[in-house]
Amino acid sequence: MAPAKPMNNRTILVVDDEPQIRRVLRATLSSNGYEVLEAKDGPEAIDMVIRERPDLILLDVNMPGMSGLEACSKIRLSYQGPIIMVTVRNTERDKVVALDAGADDYVVKPFAIGELLARIRAALRRFTSEEPLPKVETPELSIDLERRIVDVRWPESSPDSQGIRRPPHSRRSTREAAYA
């Protein structure tokens, strides 16, 4: 009987335009207990980050269309997790530009799998947080990400965007309304 593979309950997004690189990284990461998502370019990676919220991103620098550096900068606008650049570029300037674009680490191809896995573990340790998710408050809206509650507060005296005046009971949170 084969030994059970470790389960990390962590998701890694692999972004590379080369299918063989994605295939090797998928096999390696999966065999080490990670769930793997794949994107072939920057725009697909940005979409995956928004939809899937991976725990870590491995991002190639050299991709056609949107470069990995541009994708990194755009991803960083809404993503706080670790981003590790994986690339053939190895000059100091390349590394500095990538780190300044928002990358947390930089691995040069070809790389040793053991080193990449160690860098992934280290990045995940640094970014694992027990802090609660933030709450967003405006006069009209309250979002509690930790409890997954959205509360839309309709002003009683003014109509909504369709010109409808909402009754007072619509001021309850969506959770309260669901159980009412």
N, CA and C atoms as an extended XYZ file, in Angstrom:
540
Properties=species:S:1:pos:R:3:atomname:S:1:resname:S:1:resid:I:1 pbc="F F F"
N         0.836       -1.174        0.000 N   MET     1
C         0.000        0.000        0.000 CA  MET     1
C         0.887        1.246        0.000 C   MET     1
N         0.566        2.195       -0.856 N   ALA     2
C         1.353        3.425       -0.971 CA  ALA     2
C         1.087        4.312        0.230 C   ALA     2
N         2.118        5.049        0.690 N   PRO     3
C         1.895        5.947        1.814 CA  PRO     3
C         0.920        7.054        1.427 C   PRO     3
N         0.113        7.465        2.385 N   ALA     4
C        -0.840        8.541        2.118 CA  ALA     4
C        -0.088        9.846        1.904 C   ALA     4
N        -0.552       10.613        0.921 N   LYS     5
C         0.112       11.890        0.689 CA  LYS     5
C        -0.354       12.897        1.730 C   LYS     5
N         0.537       13.799        2.140 N   PRO     6
C         0.156       14.779        3.134 CA  PRO     6
C        -0.894       15.727        2.568 C   PRO     6
N        -1.828       16.118        3.399 N   MET     7
C        -2.843       17.078        2.978 CA  MET     7
C        -2.522       18.423        3.612 C   MET     7
N        -2.274       19.408        2.795 N   ASN     8
C        -1.937       20.731        3.295 CA  ASN     8
C        -3.137       21.650        3.368 C   ASN     8
N        -4.225       21.277        2.695 N   ASN     9
C        -5.399       22.143        2.614 CA  ASN     9
C        -5.030       23.534        2.134 C   ASN     9
N        -4.039       23.616        1.289 N   ARG    10
C        -3.577       24.883        0.726 CA  ARG    10
C        -3.697       24.807       -0.782 C   ARG    10
N        -4.076       25.925       -1.373 N   THR    11
C        -4.247       25.995       -2.821 CA  THR    11
C        -3.177       26.892       -3.405 C   THR    11
N        -2.525       26.406       -4.450 N   ILE    12
C        -1.480       27.163       -5.135 CA  ILE    12
C        -1.909       27.381       -6.575 C   ILE    12
N        -1.837       28.632       -7.017 N   LEU    13
C        -2.106       28.973       -8.399 CA  LEU    13
C        -0.782       29.019       -9.147 C   LEU    13
N        -0.662       28.185      -10.184 N   VAL    14
C         0.530       28.150      -11.030 CA  VAL    14
C         0.206       28.918      -12.304 C   VAL    14
N         0.986       29.981      -12.567 N   VAL    15
C         0.750       30.812      -13.743 CA  VAL    15
C         1.986       30.735      -14.639 C   VAL    15
N         1.834       30.083      -15.781 N   ASP    16
C         2.939       29.934      -16.733 CA  ASP    16
C         2.338       29.660      -18.102 C   ASP    16
N         2.909       30.257      -19.129 N   ASP    17
C         2.383       30.045      -20.472 CA  ASP    17
C         2.837       28.715      -21.080 C   ASP    17
N         3.784       28.049      -20.455 N   GLU    18
C         4.280       26.766      -20.970 CA  GLU    18
C         3.551       25.606      -20.296 C   GLU    18
N         2.776       24.832      -21.086 N   PRO    19
C         1.999       23.728      -20.512 CA  PRO    19
C         2.862       22.696      -19.780 C   PRO    19
N         4.075       22.423      -20.295 N   GLN    20
C         4.918       21.414      -19.644 CA  GLN    20
C         5.382       21.865      -18.267 C   GLN    20
N         5.622       23.162      -18.091 N   ILE    21
C         5.999       23.685      -16.765 CA  ILE    21
C         4.811       23.545      -15.814 C   ILE    21
N         3.621       23.921      -16.282 N   ARG    22
C         2.421       23.781      -15.444 CA  ARG    22
C         2.196       22.319      -15.071 C   ARG    22
N         2.414       21.423      -16.023 N   ARG    23
C         2.202       19.990      -15.774 CA  ARG    23
C         3.167       19.468      -14.712 C   ARG    23
N         4.447       19.830      -14.807 N   VAL    24
C         5.450       19.377      -13.831 CA  VAL    24
C         5.138       19.950      -12.447 C   VAL    24
N         4.799       21.239      -12.395 N   LEU    25
C         4.497       21.854      -11.107 CA  LEU    25
C         3.221       21.267      -10.510 C   LEU    25
N         2.218       20.996      -11.344 N   ARG    26
C         0.980       20.374      -10.841 CA  ARG    26
C         1.297       19.018      -10.217 C   ARG    26
N         2.070       18.192      -10.920 N   ALA    27
C         2.390       16.855      -10.409 CA  ALA    27
C         3.175       16.952       -9.100 C   ALA    27
N         4.158       17.835       -9.067 N   THR    28
C         4.997       17.983       -7.872 CA  THR    28
C         4.191       18.498       -6.683 C   THR    28
N         3.436       19.555       -6.918 N   LEU    29
C         2.685       20.161       -5.822 CA  LEU    29
C         1.567       19.246       -5.342 C   LEU    29
N         0.872       18.600       -6.276 N   SER    30
C        -0.206       17.667       -5.898 CA  SER    30
C         0.333       16.518       -5.075 C   SER    30
N         1.498       16.002       -5.465 N   SER    31
C         2.075       14.879       -4.728 CA  SER    31
C         2.549       15.297       -3.327 C   SER    31
N         2.640       16.621       -3.119 N   ASN    32
C         3.004       17.134       -1.795 CA  ASN    32
C         1.790       17.680       -1.045 C   ASN    32
N         0.599       17.318       -1.510 N   GLY    33
C        -0.614       17.618       -0.772 CA  GLY    33
C        -1.277       18.947       -1.068 C   GLY    33
N        -0.786       19.680       -2.049 N   TYR    34
C        -1.394       20.964       -2.375 CA  TYR    34
C        -2.466       20.789       -3.446 C   TYR    34
N        -3.495       21.597       -3.344 N   GLU    35
C        -4.462       21.694       -4.440 CA  GLU    35
C        -3.864       22.682       -5.437 C   GLU    35
N        -3.935       22.373       -6.724 N   VAL    36
C        -3.285       23.206       -7.730 CA  VAL    36
C        -4.308       23.754       -8.714 C   VAL    36
N        -4.236       25.053       -8.928 N   LEU    37
C        -4.995       25.732       -9.966 CA  LEU    37
C        -4.003       26.181      -11.025 C   LEU    37
N        -4.446       26.299      -12.261 N   GLU    38
C        -3.538       26.708      -13.335 CA  GLU    38
C        -4.116       27.868      -14.125 C   GLU    38
N        -3.222       28.753      -14.571 N   ALA    39
C        -3.566       29.835      -15.487 CA  ALA    39
C        -2.447       29.932      -16.500 C   ALA    39
N        -2.798       30.210      -17.752 N   LYS    40
C        -1.788       30.250      -18.818 CA  LYS    40
C        -1.279       31.654      -19.127 C   LYS    40
N        -1.933       32.681      -18.529 N   ASP    41
C        -1.491       34.052      -18.787 CA  ASP    41
C        -1.954       34.983      -17.661 C   ASP    41
N        -1.530       36.231      -17.751 N   GLY    42
C        -1.853       37.204      -16.709 CA  GLY    42
C        -3.337       37.451      -16.509 C   GLY    42
N        -4.092       37.740      -17.579 N   PRO    43
C        -5.527       37.985      -17.386 CA  PRO    43
C        -6.261       36.791      -16.758 C   PRO    43
N        -5.913       35.579      -17.174 N   GLU    44
C        -6.541       34.395      -16.582 CA  GLU    44
C        -6.149       34.274      -15.104 C   GLU    44
N        -4.906       34.608      -14.786 N   ALA    45
C        -4.445       34.553      -13.394 CA  ALA    45
C        -5.216       35.539      -12.524 C   ALA    45
N        -5.417       36.748      -13.022 N   ILE    46
C        -6.149       37.761      -12.260 CA  ILE    46
C        -7.565       37.271      -11.988 C   ILE    46
N        -8.210       36.700      -12.996 N   ASP    47
C        -9.559       36.164      -12.831 CA  ASP    47
C        -9.576       35.027      -11.801 C   ASP    47
N        -8.605       34.133      -11.871 N   MET    48
C        -8.531       33.010      -10.926 CA  MET    48
C        -8.318       33.499       -9.493 C   MET    48
N        -7.500       34.508       -9.321 N   VAL    49
C        -7.249       35.045       -7.984 CA  VAL    49
C        -8.540       35.606       -7.391 C   VAL    49
N        -9.300       36.318       -8.199 N   ILE    50
C       -10.552       36.900       -7.726 CA  ILE    50
C       -11.560       35.805       -7.377 C   ILE    50
N       -11.672       34.784       -8.237 N   ARG    51
C       -12.677       33.733       -8.037 CA  ARG    51
C       -12.275       32.705       -6.992 C   ARG    51
N       -11.010       32.310       -6.973 N   GLU    52
C       -10.579       31.157       -6.178 CA  GLU    52
C        -9.839       31.501       -4.895 C   GLU    52
N        -9.264       32.700       -4.789 N   ARG    53
C        -8.496       33.122       -3.612 CA  ARG    53
C        -7.458       32.075       -3.176 C   ARG    53
N        -6.470       31.798       -4.022 N   PRO    54
C        -5.448       30.804       -3.659 CA  PRO    54
C        -4.633       31.264       -2.455 C   PRO    54
N        -3.979       30.302       -1.823 N   ASP    55
C        -3.138       30.622       -0.667 CA  ASP    55
C        -1.776       31.151       -1.093 C   ASP    55
N        -1.342       30.802       -2.311 N   LEU    56
C        -0.029       31.208       -2.807 CA  LEU    56
C        -0.086       31.200       -4.323 C   LEU    56
N         0.718       32.070       -4.943 N   ILE    57
C         0.790       32.134       -6.406 CA  ILE    57
C         2.235       31.932       -6.838 C   ILE    57
N         2.441       31.002       -7.795 N   LEU    58
C         3.720       30.862       -8.489 CA  LEU    58
C         3.517       31.509       -9.855 C   LEU    58
N         4.284       32.551      -10.153 N   LEU    59
C         4.021       33.390      -11.322 CA  LEU    59
C         5.261       33.533      -12.185 C   LEU    59
N         5.138       33.123      -13.457 N   ASP    60
C         6.225       33.279      -14.424 CA  ASP    60
C         6.319       34.747      -14.837 C   ASP    60
N         7.522       35.237      -15.055 N   VAL    61
C         7.709       36.622      -15.490 CA  VAL    61
C         7.482       36.746      -16.994 C   VAL    61
N         8.062       35.833      -17.765 N   ASN    62
C         8.035       35.924      -19.233 CA  ASN    62
C         6.802       35.250      -19.814 C   ASN    62
N         5.758       36.048      -20.026 N   MET    63
C         4.562       35.519      -20.661 CA  MET    63
C         4.151       36.475      -21.774 C   MET    63
N         3.578       35.944      -22.840 N   PRO    64
C         3.125       36.825      -23.916 CA  PRO    64
C         1.949       37.682      -23.458 C   PRO    64
N         1.781       38.812      -24.098 N   GLY    65
C         0.693       39.710      -23.695 CA  GLY    65
C         1.062       40.416      -22.415 C   GLY    65
N         0.288       40.192      -21.373 N   MET    66
C         0.565       40.798      -20.075 CA  MET    66
C         1.717       40.051      -19.412 C   MET    66
N         2.783       40.764      -19.086 N   SER    67
C         3.929       40.121      -18.432 CA  SER    67
C         3.570       39.702      -17.016 C   SER    67
N         4.383       38.818      -16.472 N   GLY    68
C         4.197       38.410      -15.087 CA  GLY    68
C         4.352       39.575      -14.118 C   GLY    68
N         5.212       40.526      -14.469 N   LEU    69
C         5.403       41.703      -13.612 CA  LEU    69
C         4.138       42.555      -13.569 C   LEU    69
N         3.537       42.764      -14.741 N   GLU    70
C         2.298       43.539      -14.792 CA  GLU    70
C         1.175       42.792      -14.067 C   GLU    70
N         1.094       41.484      -14.298 N   ALA    71
C         0.081       40.675      -13.616 CA  ALA    71
C         0.284       40.748      -12.105 C   ALA    71
N         1.528       40.677      -11.650 N   CYS    72
C         1.836       40.741      -10.222 CA  CYS    72
C         1.341       42.060       -9.632 C   CYS    72
N         1.621       43.155      -10.303 N   SER    73
C         1.178       44.468       -9.820 CA  SER    73
C        -0.338       44.541       -9.730 C   SER    73
N        -1.027       44.009      -10.717 N   LYS    74
C        -2.493       44.056      -10.719 CA  LYS    74
C        -3.077       43.114       -9.664 C   LYS    74
N        -2.505       41.942       -9.527 N   ILE    75
C        -2.973       40.988       -8.513 CA  ILE    75
C        -2.801       41.583       -7.123 C   ILE    75
N        -1.693       42.277       -6.919 N   ARG    76
C        -1.382       42.844       -5.601 CA  ARG    76
C        -2.425       43.867       -5.139 C   ARG    76
N        -3.191       44.430       -6.069 N   LEU    77
C        -4.209       45.409       -5.694 CA  LEU    77
C        -5.292       44.806       -4.814 C   LEU    77
N        -5.536       43.492       -4.950 N   SER    78
C        -6.617       42.868       -4.175 CA  SER    78
C        -6.207       41.573       -3.481 C   SER    78
N        -4.941       41.227       -3.527 N   TYR    79
C        -4.486       39.942       -2.982 CA  TYR    79
C        -3.327       40.184       -2.027 C   TYR    79
N        -3.450       39.658       -0.812 N   GLN    80
C        -2.411       39.870        0.203 CA  GLN    80
C        -1.480       38.681        0.384 C   GLN    80
N        -1.809       37.535       -0.201 N   GLY    81
C        -1.025       36.322       -0.003 CA  GLY    81
C         0.316       36.367       -0.710 C   GLY    81
N         1.113       35.332       -0.510 N   PRO    82
C         2.454       35.298       -1.104 CA  PRO    82
C         2.434       35.053       -2.604 C   PRO    82
N         3.330       35.763       -3.294 N   ILE    83
C         3.557       35.585       -4.731 CA  ILE    83
C         5.038       35.282       -4.907 C   ILE    83
N         5.312       34.135       -5.518 N   ILE    84
C         6.695       33.749       -5.813 CA  ILE    84
C         6.876       33.785       -7.327 C   ILE    84
N         7.798       34.611       -7.789 N   MET    85
C         8.104       34.672       -9.214 CA  MET    85
C         9.000       33.486       -9.563 C   MET    85
N         8.689       32.820      -10.663 N   VAL    86
C         9.473       31.677      -11.139 CA  VAL    86
C         9.858       32.008      -12.575 C   VAL    86
N        11.170       32.213      -12.826 N   THR    87
C        11.574       32.736      -14.126 CA  THR    87
C        13.002       32.379      -14.490 C   THR    87
N        13.322       32.511      -15.776 N   VAL    88
C        14.693       32.286      -16.236 CA  VAL    88
C        15.552       33.536      -16.046 C   VAL    88
N        14.920       34.665      -15.821 N   ARG    89
C        15.675       35.912      -15.638 CA  ARG    89
C        16.394       35.872      -14.292 C   ARG    89
N        17.692       36.169      -14.312 N   ASN    90
C        18.444       36.028      -13.062 CA  ASN    90
C        19.357       37.191      -12.720 C   ASN    90
N        19.165       38.345      -13.353 N   THR    91
C        20.014       39.475      -12.985 CA  THR    91
C        19.457       40.140      -11.720 C   THR    91
N        20.313       40.866      -11.051 N   GLU    92
C        19.876       41.574       -9.851 CA  GLU    92
C        18.739       42.535      -10.183 C   GLU    92
N        18.868       43.230      -11.312 N   ARG    93
C        17.831       44.187      -11.712 CA  ARG    93
C        16.481       43.494      -11.897 C   ARG    93
N        16.462       42.313      -12.534 N   ASP    94
C        15.218       41.561      -12.725 CA  ASP    94
C        14.579       41.228      -11.377 C   ASP    94
N        15.402       40.805      -10.440 N   LYS    95
C        14.898       40.437       -9.116 CA  LYS    95
C        14.332       41.650       -8.384 C   LYS    95
N        15.048       42.767       -8.442 N   VAL    96
C        14.608       43.991       -7.772 CA  VAL    96
C        13.281       44.470       -8.370 C   VAL    96
N        13.169       44.462       -9.693 N   VAL    97
C        11.937       44.910      -10.345 CA  VAL    97
C        10.764       44.012       -9.941 C   VAL    97
N        10.985       42.707       -9.897 N   ALA    98
C         9.911       41.775       -9.518 CA  ALA    98
C         9.485       41.981       -8.069 C   ALA    98
N        10.451       42.123       -7.180 N   LEU    99
C        10.120       42.337       -5.764 CA  LEU    99
C         9.406       43.675       -5.568 C   LEU    99
N         9.831       44.689       -6.305 N   ASP   100
C         9.162       45.992       -6.223 CA  ASP   100
C         7.764       45.954       -6.833 C   ASP   100
N         7.517       45.031       -7.753 N   ALA   101
C         6.188       44.889       -8.369 CA  ALA   101
C         5.208       44.192       -7.436 C   ALA   101
N         5.726       43.627       -6.328 N   GLY   102
C         4.833       42.992       -5.363 CA  GLY   102
C         5.149       41.541       -5.063 C   GLY   102
N         6.151       40.978       -5.719 N   ALA   103
C         6.527       39.590       -5.434 CA  ALA   103
C         7.154       39.497       -4.045 C   ALA   103
N         6.971       38.335       -3.415 N   ASP   104
C         7.550       38.101       -2.092 CA  ASP   104
C         8.841       37.305       -2.168 C   ASP   104
N         9.017       36.580       -3.263 N   ASP   105
C        10.211       35.752       -3.434 CA  ASP   105
C        10.442       35.584       -4.921 C   ASP   105
N        11.618       35.050       -5.263 N   TYR   106
C        12.035       34.963       -6.653 CA  TYR   106
C        12.856       33.697       -6.814 C   TYR   106
N        12.424       32.802       -7.694 N   VAL   107
C        13.136       31.547       -7.933 CA  VAL   107
C        13.521       31.493       -9.407 C   VAL   107
N        14.791       31.192       -9.670 N   VAL   108
C        15.298       31.161      -11.039 CA  VAL   108
C        15.223       29.749      -11.601 C   VAL   108
N        14.672       29.620      -12.830 N   LYS   109
C        14.635       28.345      -13.553 CA  LYS   109
C        16.003       28.123      -14.171 C   LYS   109
N        16.488       26.920      -14.242 N   PRO   110
C        15.931       25.726      -13.614 CA  PRO   110
C        16.181       25.767      -12.108 C   PRO   110
N        15.264       25.193      -11.364 N   PHE   111
C        15.359       25.219       -9.903 CA  PHE   111
C        15.259       23.802       -9.371 C   PHE   111
N        15.761       23.623       -8.162 N   ALA   112
C        15.636       22.332       -7.494 CA  ALA   112
C        14.254       22.277       -6.858 C   ALA   112
N        13.546       21.189       -7.061 N   ILE   113
C        12.191       21.040       -6.529 CA  ILE   113
C        12.182       21.182       -5.010 C   ILE   113
N        13.166       20.595       -4.348 N   GLY   114
C        13.238       20.695       -2.888 CA  GLY   114
C        13.314       22.134       -2.420 C   GLY   114
N        14.096       22.957       -3.107 N   GLU   115
C        14.210       24.369       -2.741 CA  GLU   115
C        12.889       25.093       -2.986 C   GLU   115
N        12.241       24.830       -4.110 N   LEU   116
C        10.964       25.474       -4.392 CA  LEU   116
C         9.935       25.117       -3.315 C   LEU   116
N         9.854       23.837       -2.959 N   LEU   117
C         8.910       23.408       -1.920 CA  LEU   117
C         9.224       24.074       -0.580 C   LEU   117
N        10.498       24.202       -0.250 N   ALA   118
C        10.888       24.863        1.004 CA  ALA   118
C        10.492       26.340        0.978 C   ALA   118
N        10.665       26.997       -0.155 N   ARG   119
C        10.277       28.411       -0.272 CA  ARG   119
C         8.756       28.570       -0.163 C   ARG   119
N         8.021       27.621       -0.726 N   ILE   120
C         6.565       27.642       -0.619 CA  ILE   120
C         6.150       27.490        0.844 C   ILE   120
N         6.738       26.510        1.538 N   ARG   121
C         6.396       26.307        2.952 CA  ARG   121
C         6.723       27.550        3.781 C   ARG   121
N         7.880       28.150        3.517 N   ALA   122
C         8.286       29.344        4.260 CA  ALA   122
C         7.333       30.507        3.988 C   ALA   122
N         6.973       30.698        2.735 N   ALA   123
C         6.054       31.792        2.394 CA  ALA   123
C         4.691       31.580        3.045 C   ALA   123
N         4.206       30.349        3.029 N   LEU   124
C         2.914       30.060        3.646 CA  LEU   124
C         2.967       30.252        5.160 C   LEU   124
N         4.082       29.913        5.781 N   ARG   125
C         4.231       30.143        7.232 CA  ARG   125
C         4.157       31.637        7.545 C   ARG   125
N         4.850       32.437        6.738 N   ARG   126
C         4.875       33.887        6.975 CA  ARG   126
C         3.511       34.524        6.779 C   ARG   126
N         2.728       33.983        5.863 N   PHE   127
C         1.447       34.600        5.540 CA  PHE   127
C         0.266       33.955        6.223 C   PHE   127
N         0.506       32.919        7.011 N   THR   128
C        -0.590       32.327        7.766 CA  THR   128
C        -0.893       33.257        8.922 C   THR   128
N        -2.135       33.650        8.998 N   SER   129
C        -2.515       34.630       10.005 CA  SER   129
C        -3.749       34.155       10.747 C   SER   129
N        -3.748       34.374       12.029 N   GLU   130
C        -4.920       34.072       12.841 CA  GLU   130
C        -5.764       35.332       13.032 C   GLU   130
N        -5.341       36.436       12.402 N   GLU   131
C        -6.087       37.672       12.540 CA  GLU   131
C        -7.427       37.532       11.833 C   GLU   131
N        -8.475       38.121       12.399 N   PRO   132
C        -9.771       38.055       11.736 CA  PRO   132
C        -9.749       38.850       10.436 C   PRO   132
N       -10.617       38.454        9.523 N   LEU   133
C       -10.754       39.184        8.273 CA  LEU   133
C       -11.328       40.566        8.564 C   LEU   133
N       -11.010       41.555        7.722 N   PRO   134
C       -11.465       42.910        8.006 CA  PRO   134
C       -12.978       43.084        7.818 C   PRO   134
N       -13.500       44.130        8.453 N   LYS   135
C       -14.896       44.519        8.282 CA  LYS   135
C       -14.906       45.823        7.495 C   LYS   135
N       -15.874       45.947        6.590 N   VAL   136
C       -16.023       47.151        5.785 CA  VAL   136
C       -17.320       47.827        6.200 C   VAL   136
N       -17.240       49.109        6.527 N   GLU   137
C       -18.422       49.860        6.980 CA  GLU   137
C       -18.548       51.146        6.179 C   GLU   137
N       -19.729       51.377        5.637 N   THR   138
C       -20.102       52.661        5.063 CA  THR   138
C       -21.484       52.986        5.632 C   THR   138
N       -21.972       54.198        5.413 N   PRO   139
C       -23.317       54.497        5.921 CA  PRO   139
C       -24.406       53.578        5.354 C   PRO   139
N       -24.214       53.109        4.124 N   GLU   140
C       -25.236       52.282        3.482 CA  GLU   140
C       -24.967       50.791        3.559 C   GLU   140
N       -23.740       50.399        3.917 N   LEU   141
C       -23.343       49.008        3.768 CA  LEU   141
C       -22.392       48.579        4.879 C   LEU   141
N       -22.576       47.346        5.341 N   SER   142
C       -21.658       46.744        6.300 CA  SER   142
C       -21.319       45.341        5.788 C   SER   142
N       -20.021       45.039        5.672 N   ILE   143
C       -19.592       43.715        5.221 CA  ILE   143
C       -18.694       43.114        6.290 C   ILE   143
N       -19.119       41.998        6.861 N   ASP   144
C       -18.335       41.261        7.849 CA  ASP   144
C       -17.806       40.017        7.153 C   ASP   144
N       -16.561       40.073        6.691 N   LEU   145
C       -15.980       38.963        5.938 CA  LEU   145
C       -15.799       37.717        6.796 C   LEU   145
N       -15.467       37.910        8.055 N   GLU   146
C       -15.254       36.777        8.959 CA  GLU   146
C       -16.534       35.966        9.154 C   GLU   146
N       -17.646       36.664        9.407 N   ARG   147
C       -18.923       36.003        9.643 CA  ARG   147
C       -19.731       35.816        8.363 C   ARG   147
N       -19.252       36.396        7.250 N   ARG   148
C       -19.914       36.307        5.939 CA  ARG   148
C       -21.318       36.892        5.974 C   ARG   148
N       -21.403       38.114        6.496 N   ILE   149
C       -22.675       38.808        6.582 CA  ILE   149
C       -22.547       40.151        5.860 C   ILE   149
N       -23.527       40.425        5.008 N   VAL   150
C       -23.627       41.720        4.346 CA  VAL   150
C       -24.912       42.368        4.817 C   VAL   150
N       -24.820       43.600        5.268 N   ASP   151
C       -25.980       44.332        5.740 CA  ASP   151
C       -26.118       45.588        4.883 C   ASP   151
N       -27.203       45.663        4.112 N   VAL   152
C       -27.493       46.837        3.302 CA  VAL   152
C       -28.525       47.653        4.057 C   VAL   152
N       -28.160       48.895        4.358 N   ARG   153
C       -29.064       49.765        5.100 CA  ARG   153
C       -29.702       50.753        4.126 C   ARG   153
N       -30.994       50.578        3.911 N   TRP   154
C       -31.727       51.457        2.998 CA  TRP   154
C       -32.237       52.649        3.792 C   TRP   154
N       -31.978       53.848        3.332 N   PRO   155
C       -32.572       55.015        4.008 CA  PRO   155
C       -34.086       54.951        3.841 C   PRO   155
N       -34.812       55.111        4.953 N   GLU   156
C       -36.271       54.988        4.904 CA  GLU   156
C       -36.916       56.107        4.110 C   GLU   156
N       -36.285       57.254        4.074 N   SER   157
C       -36.928       58.395        3.446 CA  SER   157
C       -36.597       58.559        1.967 C   SER   157
N       -35.657       57.787        1.443 N   SER   158
C       -35.307       57.965        0.037 CA  SER   158
C       -35.469       56.663       -0.731 C   SER   158
N       -35.873       56.772       -1.990 N   PRO   159
C       -36.073       55.562       -2.798 CA  PRO   159
C       -34.741       54.943       -3.201 C   PRO   159
N       -34.776       53.645       -3.531 N   ASP   160
C       -33.580       52.970       -4.014 CA  ASP   160
C       -33.362       53.327       -5.483 C   ASP   160
N       -32.437       52.663       -6.142 N   SER   161
C       -32.071       52.995       -7.517 CA  SER   161
C       -33.217       52.781       -8.508 C   SER   161
N       -34.204       51.964       -8.170 N   GLN   162
C       -35.353       51.756       -9.038 CA  GLN   162
C       -36.535       52.648       -8.626 C   GLN   162
N       -36.324       53.552       -7.678 N   GLY   163
C       -37.382       54.447       -7.241 CA  GLY   163
C       -38.323       53.824       -6.227 C   GLY   163
N       -37.935       52.695       -5.637 N   ILE   164
C       -38.794       51.997       -4.679 CA  ILE   164
C       -38.399       52.402       -3.267 C   ILE   164
N       -39.396       52.769       -2.481 N   ARG   165
C       -39.135       53.064       -1.068 CA  ARG   165
C       -39.205       51.739       -0.307 C   ARG   165
N       -38.164       51.437        0.428 N   ARG   166
C       -38.090       50.176        1.160 CA  ARG   166
C       -38.729       50.299        2.527 C   ARG   166
N       -39.466       49.288        2.958 N   PRO   167
C       -40.054       49.325        4.296 CA  PRO   167
C       -38.976       49.171        5.364 C   PRO   167
N       -39.265       49.562        6.597 N   PRO   168
C       -38.277       49.501        7.679 CA  PRO   168
C       -37.688       48.116        7.901 C   PRO   168
N       -38.477       47.039        7.714 N   HIS   169
C       -37.934       45.704        7.968 CA  HIS   169
C       -36.824       45.331        6.997 C   HIS   169
N       -36.695       46.023        5.848 N   SER   170
C       -35.637       45.697        4.897 CA  SER   170
C       -34.280       46.181        5.378 C   SER   170
N       -34.249       46.880        6.502 N   ARG   171
C       -32.987       47.348        7.050 CA  ARG   171
C       -32.268       46.255        7.818 C   ARG   171
N       -32.924       45.121        7.998 N   ARG   172
C       -32.271       44.008        8.701 CA  ARG   172
C       -31.136       43.462        7.861 C   ARG   172
N       -30.214       42.792        8.516 N   SER   173
C       -29.117       42.159        7.781 CA  SER   173
C       -29.675       41.026        6.941 C   SER   173
N       -28.913       40.614        5.933 N   THR   174
C       -29.365       39.504        5.080 CA  THR   174
C       -29.528       38.241        5.898 C   THR   174
N       -28.691       38.062        6.924 N   ARG   175
C       -28.813       36.860        7.782 CA  ARG   175
C       -30.124       36.926        8.547 C   ARG   175
N       -30.448       38.091        9.140 N   GLU   176
C       -31.695       38.221        9.873 CA  GLU   176
C       -32.880       38.014        8.952 C   GLU   176
N       -32.816       38.588        7.770 N   ALA   177
C       -33.918       38.472        6.813 CA  ALA   177
C       -34.105       37.022        6.379 C   ALA   177
N       -33.020       36.282        6.273 N   ALA   178
C       -33.108       34.889        5.854 CA  ALA   178
C       -33.806       34.032        6.898 C   ALA   178
N       -33.693       34.410        8.172 N   TYR   179
C       -34.303       33.614        9.240 CA  TYR   179
C       -35.624       34.199        9.722 C   TYR   179
N       -36.069       35.292        9.106 N   ALA   180
C       -37.315       35.945        9.541 CA  ALA   180
C       -38.534       35.174        9.053 C   ALA   180
